[in-house]
Amino acid sequence: MSSVPFFLLPKFMQDRIESCRKAEREARKKAFDKMKEDPIIWDDKTKFEKFMVVDTQSWYEHTREFWPFQDQYVVDRRVTTDWKRELETDIVIDVTKNPDYPDRMLYRHQLLPAGDFLEMRGSKYQKGEIAFTEDTVIPTIIRDRRFSWSVWMSFTPMEYMTLRAGTRFARGDVLVGGLGMGWQAKKIAAKKNVKKVTVVEKEKALIDVIGPTLPKTIEVVHGSVYDYLKKNSITKHDRVVLDIWPGIMDSRDDYKLHRLFREVTGLRERTWCWGGKPRGY
Ligand SMILES: C[S@@+](CC[C@H](N)C(=O)[O-])C[C@H]1O[C@@H](n2cnc3c(N)ncnc32)[C@H](O)[C@@H]1O
């Protein structure tokens, strides 16, 4: 069914939609007020639940040290109407360096108000919502295009939960595909059974900004992880951990990786993919 813009709907329908929205907001507020009395204290093993209210301080204790920038100015969405555009305080990650196509990424600390629910996934099958007990800082990278914008990456419990199987899988000499904010590479490098971490990232501008925030022991290579794997996978790495896709289901249809798995003996077994490995065809 094609969707009709809200303002074109008859008045009685607009009223009905508004009252449903209001009822939903009130139900959420009630659920939040109840759950925040006994919030989830976050740790490395916190399990997925459909509705979660997490204690902000425990979340910071387990994650803050892994943010790329600690003292970044915090943008409060409730008072900044212009939060989508570049602000003076953003760190600009200039992806294209081409003035005709001003597509760039902005690193920003955004404040998620207490009680605002975020959609999240605990795995490709688990969908839920999460809120924090207090206003909470979320490190975010925004993709700012000429006519549109989107949150390209943010560091929330969803990332934490969906990436942790990959961190567990890592051992020995590890190849990480996709730098992002460097969270997973740092988590893997901190493991006792990991000897070496190499990150392959295709966006040079991202390496320039995030690279210097990584420990010196992590090696960063600029390039596509597919090309890198083709050249180096057979002998070099014990484990390959890949998080290079925009959506959690995208890896399942990655035919390029699927082809690599067929060409390189043993690569499939040594690889972990965010969202699951490509399906065979
Ligand atoms: C969602 S982010 C990874 C987040 C990361 N796991 C973290 O802990 O912050 C995906 C990253 O993969 C990179 N990427 C996408 N395709 C790639 C490719 N073919 N080769 C290397 N890096 C790639 C993107 O530029 C982006 O930095």
The ligand as a MOL file (V3000), in Angstrom:
LIG
                    3D

  0  0  0     0  0            999 V3000
M  V30 BEGIN CTAB
M  V30 COUNTS 27 29 0 0 0
M  V30 BEGIN ATOM
M  V30 1 C 30.3730 -0.5240 10.8850 0
M  V30 2 S 31.9830 -0.0100 10.6290 0 CHG=1
M  V30 3 C 32.9420 -1.0600 11.6650 0
M  V30 4 C 32.7980 -0.7270 13.1190 0
M  V30 5 C 33.8530 -1.4070 13.9580 0
M  V30 6 N 33.5610 -2.8210 14.1280 0
M  V30 7 C 34.0300 -0.7790 15.3120 0
M  V30 8 O 34.2330 -1.5330 16.2760 0
M  V30 9 O 33.9690 0.4540 15.4530 0 CHG=-1
M  V30 10 C 32.3600 -0.6320 9.0350 0
M  V30 11 C 33.7230 -0.2020 8.5250 0
M  V30 12 O 34.1110 -1.0260 7.4410 0
M  V30 13 C 34.7160 -0.2260 6.4350 0
M  V30 14 N 34.6210 -0.9540 5.1700 0
M  V30 15 C 33.5210 -1.1490 4.4110 0
M  V30 16 N 33.8270 -1.9260 3.3450 0
M  V30 17 C 35.1380 -2.2290 3.4410 0
M  V30 18 C 36.0410 -2.9980 2.6360 0
M  V30 19 N 35.6360 -3.6100 1.5310 0
M  V30 20 N 37.3230 -3.1160 3.0520 0
M  V30 21 C 37.7400 -2.5060 4.1940 0
M  V30 22 N 36.9390 -1.7620 4.9730 0
M  V30 23 C 35.6600 -1.6140 4.6170 0
M  V30 24 C 33.9420 1.0830 6.5040 0
M  V30 25 O 34.6390 2.1480 5.9230 0
M  V30 26 C 33.7610 1.2290 8.0170 0
M  V30 27 O 34.8410 1.8880 8.6050 0
M  V30 END ATOM
M  V30 BEGIN BOND
M  V30 1 1 1 2
M  V30 2 1 2 3
M  V30 3 1 2 10
M  V30 4 1 3 4
M  V30 5 1 4 5
M  V30 6 1 5 6
M  V30 7 1 5 7
M  V30 8 2 7 8
M  V30 9 1 7 9
M  V30 10 1 10 11
M  V30 11 1 11 12
M  V30 12 1 11 26
M  V30 13 1 12 13
M  V30 14 1 13 14
M  V30 15 1 13 24
M  V30 16 1 14 15
M  V30 17 1 14 23
M  V30 18 2 15 16
M  V30 19 1 16 17
M  V30 20 1 17 18
M  V30 21 2 17 23
M  V30 22 1 18 19
M  V30 23 2 18 20
M  V30 24 1 20 21
M  V30 25 2 21 22
M  V30 26 1 22 23
M  V30 27 1 24 25
M  V30 28 1 24 26
M  V30 29 1 26 27
M  V30 END BOND
M  V30 END CTAB
M  END
